[in-house]
C-alpha cells in the first residue's frame, strides 16, 4: 500500500481529505509538518516543528511551517494554545474528535504539558447554559503547578525557558 495514499495518523488523514475536497495539494513539506505534529507528545511551537522537520527537508523555511499551522487551524484540525510564561508563543494541539474538549496541566518546573479530561466541566457548561441561556461551544481549562515527577523530586524552581 502506498504510504502517501494511506496516512497512518488521523491528523494527516483528515488533512489529506480536506485538501482533496478543496483541490489543494499534499506537499512533502506539509506531510512532514503534519507527521511531526501528530507524533509530538508536548504541543510543539512552530519553531520546534521547524527544527524537527528541517533535517528531513533542508529547503523548509519557518514561514511554511506557520502557514501550514494556520491552515490546519482554519480547517479545525489543530488548536493554538497559549500558556502562562509564553506571552508571544503559540503551541499547537492536534484536534482529536473523541477528545475535543480536553484540558491541560502545565508543570512550572519542567514545562511538561499533560492532557486530561474533566467530566465535571461538562456539568459546568450545562449549568451556564441553564442559568444564562447561552450555548457553550467549547471549554478549555489550564492548570499550573508541579507534575508528579517534579513534586516527588522536591522541585520548586522557576519555569524552564
C-alpha positions as CSV (number, residue, x, y, z in Angstrom):
1,X,0.0,0.0,0.0
2,X,1.3,3.5,-0.9
3,X,2.1,5.4,2.3
4,X,1.1,8.7,0.7
5,X,-2.3,7.4,-0.2
6,X,-3.0,6.0,3.2
7,X,-1.5,8.1,6.0
8,X,-1.3,6.4,9.3
9,X,-2.2,9.2,11.7
10,X,-5.7,10.7,12.0
11,X,-4.4,14.3,11.6
12,X,-2.7,13.6,8.3
13,X,-5.7,11.5,7.0
14,X,-8.1,14.4,7.8
15,X,-5.8,16.9,6.2
16,X,-5.5,14.8,3.0
17,X,-9.3,14.5,2.8
18,X,-9.7,18.3,3.3
19,X,-7.1,19.1,0.7
20,X,-8.6,16.7,-1.8
21,X,-12.1,18.2,-1.3
22,X,-10.8,21.7,-1.9
23,X,-8.4,20.9,-4.7
24,X,-5.3,21.6,-2.6
25,X,-2.1,19.6,-2.7
26,X,-0.4,17.5,0.0
27,X,3.2,18.7,-0.5
28,X,6.2,16.9,1.0
29,X,6.6,19.8,3.4
30,X,3.0,19.7,4.6
31,X,3.3,15.9,5.1
32,X,6.5,16.2,7.2
33,X,5.0,19.0,9.3
34,X,1.8,17.0,9.9
35,X,3.7,13.9,10.8
36,X,5.9,15.8,13.3
37,X,2.9,17.5,14.8
38,X,1.0,14.2,15.1
39,X,4.0,12.5,16.7
40,X,4.7,15.2,19.2
41,X,3.6,14.5,22.8
42,X,4.0,18.0,24.0
43,X,2.2,20.7,22.0
44,X,5.1,22.0,19.9
45,X,5.6,25.6,18.8
46,X,6.1,26.4,15.2
47,X,9.8,26.8,15.8
48,X,10.1,23.4,17.5
49,X,8.3,21.8,14.5
50,X,10.6,23.6,12.1
51,X,13.7,22.4,13.8
52,X,12.3,18.8,14.0
53,X,11.5,18.7,10.3
54,X,14.5,20.7,8.9
55,X,16.9,17.7,8.9
56,X,14.5,15.8,6.7
57,X,13.9,18.8,4.4
58,X,16.6,21.4,4.4
59,X,14.7,23.6,1.9
60,X,11.9,24.1,4.5
61,X,11.5,27.6,5.9
62,X,9.8,28.8,9.0
63,X,7.1,30.7,7.2
64,X,6.0,27.5,5.5
65,X,5.5,25.9,9.0
66,X,3.5,28.9,10.1
67,X,1.3,28.9,7.0
68,X,0.7,25.2,7.3
69,X,-0.2,25.5,11.0
70,X,-2.6,28.5,10.3
71,X,-4.2,26.5,7.5
72,X,-4.7,23.5,9.9
73,X,-6.2,25.8,12.5
74,X,-8.6,27.3,9.9
75,X,-9.7,23.8,8.9
76,X,-10.3,22.8,12.6
77,X,-7.5,20.3,12.6
78,X,-5.4,22.0,15.3
79,X,-5.9,24.4,18.1
80,X,-3.4,27.0,19.0
81,X,-2.8,27.2,22.8
82,X,-1.4,29.9,24.9
83,X,0.2,29.1,28.2
84,X,1.4,31.4,31.0
85,X,5.0,32.3,30.7
86,X,4.9,32.2,26.9
87,X,3.3,35.6,26.0
88,X,4.1,35.6,22.3
89,X,4.4,31.9,21.6
90,X,1.6,29.6,20.4
91,X,1.7,25.9,21.0
92,X,-0.2,23.6,18.6
93,X,-2.5,20.9,19.7
94,X,-4.0,18.4,17.1
95,X,-7.7,18.1,17.4
96,X,-8.9,14.5,18.1
97,X,-12.6,14.1,17.6
98,X,-13.1,12.0,20.6
99,X,-11.3,14.5,22.9
100,X,-12.5,17.8,21.5
101,X,-12.8,19.3,25.0
102,X,-9.7,18.1,26.7
103,X,-7.7,20.2,29.2
104,X,-4.2,20.8,30.1
105,X,-1.8,20.9,33.1
106,X,1.5,22.8,32.7
107,X,4.3,22.0,35.1
108,X,6.0,25.2,36.1
109,X,9.3,23.4,36.8
110,X,9.9,21.3,33.7
111,X,7.2,22.9,31.3
112,X,5.7,19.5,30.7
113,X,2.1,19.7,29.3
114,X,-0.3,16.9,30.4
115,X,-3.7,16.5,28.8
116,X,-6.6,15.3,30.9
117,X,-10.4,15.0,30.7
118,X,-12.6,16.9,33.1
119,X,-16.1,15.4,33.1
120,X,-17.2,17.9,35.8
121,X,-16.6,20.7,33.3
122,X,-19.4,19.3,31.2
123,X,-21.7,19.9,34.2
124,X,-20.4,23.5,34.5
125,X,-21.2,24.1,30.8
126,X,-24.7,22.8,31.4
127,X,-25.2,25.0,34.5
128,X,-24.1,28.0,32.5
129,X,-26.5,27.2,29.7
130,X,-29.4,26.8,32.2
131,X,-28.5,29.9,34.1
132,X,-27.5,32.3,31.3
133,X,-29.4,30.9,28.4
134,X,-26.3,30.9,26.2
135,X,-24.8,28.0,24.3
136,X,-21.3,26.9,25.3
137,X,-19.4,25.6,22.2
138,X,-16.2,24.6,23.9
139,X,-14.3,25.0,27.1
140,X,-10.6,25.0,27.9
141,X,-9.1,24.6,31.3
142,X,-5.4,25.0,32.1
143,X,-4.0,24.1,35.5
144,X,-0.5,25.2,36.6
145,X,1.7,23.6,39.2
146,X,4.2,20.8,39.6
147,X,3.8,17.5,37.8
148,X,4.2,14.3,39.8
149,X,7.8,13.8,38.9
150,X,8.8,17.4,39.8
151,X,6.8,17.3,43.0
152,X,8.4,14.0,44.0
153,X,11.8,15.5,43.3
154,X,11.0,18.4,45.6
155,X,11.3,20.8,42.7
156,X,10.3,24.4,43.4
157,X,12.2,26.0,40.6
158,X,11.1,28.7,38.3
159,X,9.8,27.7,34.9
160,X,12.3,26.3,32.5
161,X,12.6,28.6,29.4
